[in-house]
Amino acid sequence: MDAQGRGQAGDNNVDPADQWVFDPNTGNYELRLDPSGRGPARPDDRKAPGRRAEADPGTAGGDTDTRPLPVQRAGQKADGDDEAPKGGRAARRAAGRSGSAAVAGAAAGRRRPKPKKSAKRKALYWTAGVVGFVLVAGCGTAYIVFEQLDGNIKKVDVGEENSAVTDGPVNLLVIGTDARTGKGDTGYGDSGSLGHADTTILIHVSKDRSNASALSIPRDLITDIPDCPTKQPDGSTKVIPGQQQVRFNTSLGQEGRDPGCTWRTVEKLTGLQVNHFMMADFNAVKDLSDAVDGVEVCAGKDINDPKSHLKLTAGRHVVKGEQALAFVRTRHAVGTGSDLSRIELQQQFVGSLIRKLKSSAFSSPGKLLDVAQAATKALTVDTGIGSASKLLDFGNDLKRVDLEKITFATVPVLDNPRDKATVVLDTAKADPLFKMVQQDHPLAKGAGKGGGAKKDAAPVKKAPPELVRVDVSNGGGPFGAAQETVDWLQNSKAARLSTNAGNAPEKLAATRLEYAPNQADQAATLAEWMGLPKSALKKTATDAGPRVPMKLVLGKDFTAPGSPIEAPTETPDGVQHVSAGDKNICAK
């Protein structure tokens, strides 16, 4: 049997449709690949609860009951032995057509072969989307035997061995490279190379798995690349020296840099800790779009780009293969002709691909297998999710994210005055955007965390600046942050009673303001100046003396005085962002 479920020599009469067995209890299918036409052996570690092996009345010693059993979900256990359920092709066809009644009818025609060892196959709760958003949005529509897929996945040891599942937020780095190794000269990409970080999306999945935010990072962004330890073929580690003020896309491929270098560059840029990465080349777009029979896209005007060879009339089109690749690669004939315009096309394409995978039209188990094969063959991941079983756990953890609550945004940038071909970070917009993601706020207008911030029952009166008395200490902020903050308070806010208390006795992850009940008005004033979240305010049990100051400890979340510590609850104005569920996006 080959990877597509087709029979090989000696098994040419096996109909692929017969290999999918419908489970009436779940409405899902299980792919059973057994050359004899029988179902796969039932592993003893996947036994269905409440089901035990029964003795066959006509067999001495009690052979295992060979009646087909319901398909169980991945990870469920059942009481029973290792003997495979048997049944002819007709039985399995009947099961797919009419559910439990057909399954019961098929039992009568079963044969009783000799007992055999368990094949130890496992069912994978999987859909096509193991590449980035497709995994996040599409997980959980079919059961597929994953031993076939395991060998497709390539992995890179980046020096981080994070668990596939975590209780906190998840940050998944998706890298699309311009490599085209082994595909011939088709006019794009770097032949024979690892490729550059041509398309980079950092996907943040919220702690409660209710929403996901995707930050597209422009490839031409000028940034710093940190030192990068990389694993060599002989098992040794080589540190690739960092570079300052270079294009972001050189974080991969240049100087021997691997995906771990892009990983570290993104962490340095955004302040977010990456959990895992997935990387795919140009071929993934072609193969995935072919596997789903095309992806619908929209052009707001006629497009004729000789660079990418994309020709589309205004309106909606279904693209696949080379045309799909041309769509996500084109930029000269849309928008401003920049990489930022291309990012918008890529966001439109990925959103449409997700909708296709989640649509009822994409319910064929054979199609799911095709897409799973295409996705895993194109995929390179970190060792933390470097197997089908780990990807299973990872996908099941993320599958709760609603399509309508997946938001794409582009990291805000400005034209580089020194080089028109590159861009620089727009810190005025990027800093609050990064803080939103760091503090797990969704990137959607009117969708503040927890349904919007709660209003105070009664506003607290604020003290005038001359009455705000506070000692400032540094518990994790930048060097000299305490004195810099005191200078800012005294000179910019006229808070003359603020003093530098030096370094705090302990390091804090988050900034904290400790105040007494009779200092609530002072705390309200200082919190407003500093942009402190409510979680930073700690009220003591007793009142303070007339000259006792409040205590402000600057934590690791502090960047600079005047830069709010509390993240906004709505995407900052001017930041491009769209929903993955929006069907009305057209390339302009």
N, C-alpha and C positions, 0 to 999 in steps of 0.2 A: 504494500500500500504506500502511495507517495504522499507528500505533504498536503496535496490538495484533496485527498480522500478518494483518489482514483485507483482502481485495481491495477496491479502490475502483472507480469508473466505468471500464468497459472491461476489468475484470479480475474480474468477479463470479463466475467459475467456479473461481477458485483456492481449493482446500481448505486451510485453515490447517494441517491435519495434515501436508500434503505438504511444508510448508516446513521441517520439522525432519528433518534427516538424521542417522541413527544411525551412530556410529563404532564398529565392532566391536573396534577395538584398545584403546579407552579406556572403552567403555561409556557414553560421553556423547553428547549431541546438539549439533548446530550448527544455528542458525536461519538459513535462507537466504531472503532476501526478494528475489525476482526476478520481476517481473510476467509474464515470458514463460513461467514454469514451470521455467526452467533454474536451476541453482545459481548462486551469486554468483561473480564473477571471483576468481581466486586472485591476491592481491597478490604482487608480486615480493619483498616484504620478509617474507613469511610462508611461504616454500617449505619443503616437508618434506625432511628430510635423506635423501639417497640416491635421490631421485626426480628424473629429468630429463625434459624434453620429448622426445617421440619423434615422428618424421615419420610422418604417415598415408600408408600405401602408395598410397592412391588419390588423393593430392593433390599436384599439382606444386609443387615448392618446399618441401614438407614442412610442412603445417599442424600446429598443435599437437595433440597427442593429446587427445582429448575424453573419455577414459574417466574416470569419477568417481574421485577420489583420496581417500585417508583424510583425515579431518579432523585438522588438526594443532593442537596446543596453542598458546595465545596466546604469542607470543614466539619460537616455533620458526621456523627458516628452512628453505627447501627450494630445490633447484635446479630451475628451470623457468621458463616465460615467463609473461606476463600473461593468457593466454587462459583463459577460464572453462571449467571442466569442464561438459559438457552431459549431458543425460539427461532423459527424460520423467518425468511425475508418477508413473507406475507404477513407474519405476525407483527413485525416491526412497522410495516407500512400501515397496517390497521391501527396500530397504536398512534401513529402520527395523524391519522385521519379522524378517529373518533374517540380518542382518549381512553378512559378507564374501561369502558365497555368492550372496546376492541382488544385491549390488553388481556381482559379476562377470557375473551374468546380465543385468543392466540395460545393460551396456556394448554388448551386441549391437544394441539398438534405438536407439542414439543417432543424432542428426542432425548434419550437418556444416555449421553456419552460417559466415558470414564471420567472420574474426578481428575482435575488438573490444578496445578499451582496457580495462585493469584498472579495476574499480569502486573499487579502493583501500579496500575494506571490511576491517575488522579484527574478529576474534572476541574477545569479552570473556569471560574466565574469571570467572564472576559468579554470585551467587545473590541472593535477595531482600534479604538483610540488609545494606543500606548504611546503615541508621540504627543507629548505636551498636553494641550487642552483636550485632545480627543480622548485621552485616558481619563482626565478629570471629569469630562462631561458625559462620556459614553459608557462608563463601566456598568456592567450588570445586566446584559440582555441575553446572554446565551452561555451554555456550558461547552467548553472545547477541551479536548485532551491536550494538555500543555507540554507533554514531552517533545512533541514536534516543534513547538515554538521555542523551547529552551535553547536549542542549538543555534537558533537564528540570532540571539542577542549577543552583542559585543559589549565588553565592559572595560573601563579604565580605572585603575587605582589612583585616586587623586589625594590619597592621604587622609581621607575622611570616611569612616565606616559608620554612618548614621543608620539607625533602625528604620525599617520600611514604614513603621507606624509610630506616630507620636501623639501625645495627648494635647500638644500645643498647636499653634499655627504651623503651616507647612509652606516652605518657599522652594518651589521647583524651578530650576533654571533650564529653559528650553533654548537650544542653540541650533540654528540652521546654518550649515556651512556652504561655501561656494565650491566644494569639491565635487568632482565627477569621475573619480577613479574607476577605470575599467569600462567606461561608457562611451569612449571615443570622443573625437573632437566635434562637439555640437555647438561651439561658438560661445560657451559660457564656462565660468569656473576655472580653477587652476588644476590642469591635468596632473594626476599622480601625486597631489599633495594632500595633506590633512585638511586644508582649506582654512579660510579665515572665518571669524564670527560675523557672518554676513547678516543674519537675522537673529536677534537675541530678545527673548521675552522672559521676564521674571514673573512667575505666577505665584501669587500669595493666596493661599486658601485659609480662611478664617478659622480660629480655634473651634468654633461651634459648627464648622462646615456648612454654614448657611450661605456663604458667598465667596467669590474669588475675584481677585484683581490682577490684571496682567499689565505689566509695565514694559512697553517696547523701548529698547535702548538703541538710539541711532548708531549705526556702524561708524559714522564719521565724527562722532563725539570725541573731542580732545580731552584726555583724562590721564591719570597716572596708573601704571601697571605695577603692582608690587612684585617683590621677589617670589619666585614660584618653584617649589621643590617638585620634581617630576621623576616618576619611576622609569628606569631604563630597562632594556630587554634582559640584562644580566642580573636584575634584581636590585641594583644599586640605586641611589637617589642622587639626582643632579639638580642643583639649584640654578634656575635660569634668572639672571639678574633682572631687576625691574627697570622700568623706564618711566620718565616723567614727560607729561604733555605730548602724548602720541595718540594716534587714532585708536579708538576702542577695538576695532576689528582685528588689530594686531595682537590682541591678548590670546589669540589662538593661531597656531601654525607658524608664526614667526619665531625664529631663534629656538625652535624645538619646543614651543609652548604647547601644552595639552589642555583639555577642557578644565582642569583644575586651576589653570592660570586665569581663564575667563571667570570661573567661580570666584576666585579671590579678588579679581578686579571689580566684579559686581558688588561683592560685600563691602569693599572699600568705598565704592561710589554711593551706594544706597544706605549703608548702615544696617542692612538686613543680613541675617545669617542664613545662608543657603543650606537646605537639607539634602537635596538631590539634583542631579542634572540628567537631561536627555538630549542627545545630539543626533541629528539626521542631516543627510546631504540633499542635493538637488533631486536625486532619484526618488526620495520619499514623496515629494509632491506629485511627481508623475505616477508613481505606482499606486499611491493611495487614491488619487483622483480616478484612476482607471478602475480600481477595485470597487469603488462606490458608484460606478457608471456616471461619473461626472459631478461637478459641483456648480450650483447656480451662482452667477455673479451678475453685477449690474454696472453698465457703463453710462455715465451721464451725458456723454457725447461720443462721437466717432473716435476711435483710437487706432492710430497707425504708427507703430513704433518700430522703425527699421533696426534698432539696436536689439530689442528683445524678439522681434518678428511677430509681435502681437497685432492682429487686425480684428477689430470688433466694431460693429455699428452701435449707435446709441440704443440702449435698452437692455433687456435681460438675456443672458446666454448661459448655456451649460458647457463648462470647459473641463477637459481632462487631458492627461498625458502631457505632451509638449506644449499644448495651448494653455493648460493650467499653470505649468511652470512659467511660461511667458507672462501670464497675468500677474503672478506674484513677483516677477522680476522687473516688470516694466516701470519706468518712471519718467522718461523723457516726454511722453505724450500726455501725461496727466498732471493735474495740479501745478505746482511750481517747477516740476521736473527734477525735484530733489529726492533724496532718500526718505525724507519725511512723507512725501506723497506716496512713495512705494509702501511705507509702513501702513498707511491707511488701506491700501489695496490688500495687503497681507492680513490685516485685521478683518476685513470684509470676507476674505476667502476662508479663513479659519472659522469665523462665526458661522458661515454658511455650511462648511463641512460638518461642524458639530450638529447643526440642525438636521442635516441629512442623516447623520448616524442615529439621531434620536427619533427620527420620524417613523411612523408606522410603515411607510413604504420600504424602509430598510429593515425588514424583519426576517429575511431569508437566512437560515443558518449557514447555507453554503456561502453566501456573500460575507457573512461575519468571519468565516474561516479565511476567505480570500484576503480580507482587510487585515485580519490578525497576522497572517503570513507576511503581507506587504509591510505592515508597520514594524514587526519585530525584525525583519531582514534589514530594514533601514536604520535600526535603532542602535545607538551606543549609549550606555548608561554608567553610573558609578556602581561600585561593588555593593553598596547598600541595597540596591534594587536590581542586582545583576543576575537575576534568574526569573523564570516565569512565576514561580511560587511567591517570590518577594514582590514582583509586580502585582500579583493577585492581591496580596495583603495591602499593598500601597493603593491600588485602585479601589478596593472595597472600602478603604478608609475615606477616600475622597468622593465617592460616588453620590453622596447626598447633595452636592452643590447643584442648585437650580440653574438651568440655562439662562433664565432671565436675570439672574444675579451674578453673572460673569461679566465683568466690565474690563474693556481694553482701554488703556491710556498710553500716551507717548510721553516719555520723560521730557520735560520742557527744556528747550535749548534756544540759543541765540546765534545769529551768524557770527563767525569768528572774524573780527576785524583784521586779523593778520593773515588769514587764509580763507578766501571765499568758498573753497571747496570743503571746508570743515565747519563744525559748529562747536559751541562751548555751552556748558551748563547754565541755565537760567536759574540761579540759586534762589531768587525771590519767589519763584513758583515751585521749584524742585524741592526745596527744603521742607515746606509744609506738606507737599505730596508724599515725600518719603516718610515724614512723621505720621501721616495718616495710616500708611501701611504698617509702619513699625508698631503703632498702637492698635492695629487690627480694626480700623474703621473701613467700611466699604466705600468704594469710589463711585458714589451715585448721588445725584442731587436729591435732597429731601429724604435721604435714607441714612440718617445718622445712626451710629452704633446703638443697638437696642431699641430702634424705632424712633430715635431722636432724643436729644438731651432733655432731662426732666427739669422743669422750672422750680426754683425755690419757692416755698410757701410764702415767705416774706423776705424781700431783699434786705441784705445786711447793710447798715449804714457804714460808709467809708470814712476813715480818718483823714484829715488833711496831711500833706506831705511832711510838714514840720513836726508832726506828732508820731511819725512812723519810726520806731526804734527797733533796730535789728542787728544782730551779729551774723556775719556771713563767713562761712568756712567752706573749704573745698574738700569734698568727699568723693571725687571721681571725675570732676570736670577737667578742662584743659589746664595746663600749667599757668599759674597766675590768675585763674578765673575769679578767685575771691576778691582780690584787689581791683581787678577790672570791673567787677560788679559793683563794688563800693563806689568807685569813681563815677560809674554810670548813674547810680542812685543819687549821689550827691550833686553831680553836675547837670544831669538831665531831668531828674525828678525832684530836686530840692529836698531830698531826704537827708538832712544834715546829721541825723542821729544814727546813721548806719556806720558800722565799723568792721574791720577785717579781723576775723578770729583765727586766721591761719588755716592749717590743714585739719580736717576732721579726724577724730580717733579711729573711725571706721570708713570703709569704702561703701558707697551706696549706688545701686543701679539706677535709682530714680531720685530726683531732687525732692527734699522734704522741708516743710516749714512747720516748726513747732511753736504753738502760741497758747496763751492762757485764755480762759473765757472772757476776761475783761479786756483782752487785746483783739477781739474779733473784728473790730472796725479797722485796726491797723493791718490785720492779716488780709482783710478783703481788699484793701488798697494795694498792698504788696503783690497779692496774687494776680490782680488785674494788670499791674505793671509787668510782671514777669511771665504772664501767660501760664500760670500754674493750674493743673487739673485738680479737681476736688480730691483725688486720691493722694495728692501731695500734702494736703493740709491735715495736721495732727494736733488736735486740741487736748490740752492737759486737763486734769480733774479740778485743779484749784486756781484761783486768781493769782496773778503775779503782782509783785511790789511796784511802786510807782516808777522806779528807774530800771526795772528788770527788762532786758530786751528780748524780743523774739529770737528764735534760732533758725537761720536758713542754711541748710546744708546742700551744696550743689552736687548732684549725682552725675553718673555717666551720661545721662540724657541731656545734660546742659551743654549747649554749644557756645552761646555768647549772650551777654545781656542785651535785651531788646528783641531777641529771637524767642518767640513763645515756646514753652516746653509742652504745653497742651496742643495736641494735634487738632486741626480743624475737623469738623464732622461732615463737611461737604467738599467735593473736589474744588480746588482753587480756580477762580475765574481765569480763563485763558488756557487751561490745560485740556488738550484734545482727549475726549473719551467717548466711547460708544458701548452699547450693550451687545453681547453676543446674540441675544434674541431679536435684535432689530433687523427686520427683513427689508427695510426701506433705504438702505445705504447704497449709494451709487458713486462710482468713481467720477470725479469732475475733471 
